[in-house]
Amino acid sequence: MNTYYALPHLKKSQGRIVAISSVAGLNGVPTRTAYAAIKHAMFGFFDSLRIELLDTGVTVTMIAPDFVLSEIHRRAFGKDGNPLGSSPVQEDKVMTADECASKIIKAMAK
């Protein structure tokens, strides 16, 4: 993980690590088993790292967006192992990548 190589600089500058995961890392999501597992692992890793870095001045911010409009919804595999081919979410109600990025920047600033 690139975090390992960035830590010496982050410790010197008392920087911030921003890890972007997903709400799927907090709750299971149907048809996203592998994706949810990876995002759960991210939360475990970065929360543990946050605790280990408490006395160094390095902070860790976890970001867990809800659904974001992207191709991942169409490229996901169903429970039979075949591509879903369509999005199971109402895409007109999902935030765009630009909206998500704007919210992430605001969270980083806080």
Secondary structure, DSSP 8 states (H G I E B T S, - for coil): -HHHHHHHHHHHHT-EEEEE--GGGTS--TT-HHHHHHHHHHHHHHHHHHHHTGGGT-EEEEE----B-STHHHH-B-TTSSB--S-SS-GGGSB-HHHHHHHHHHHHH-
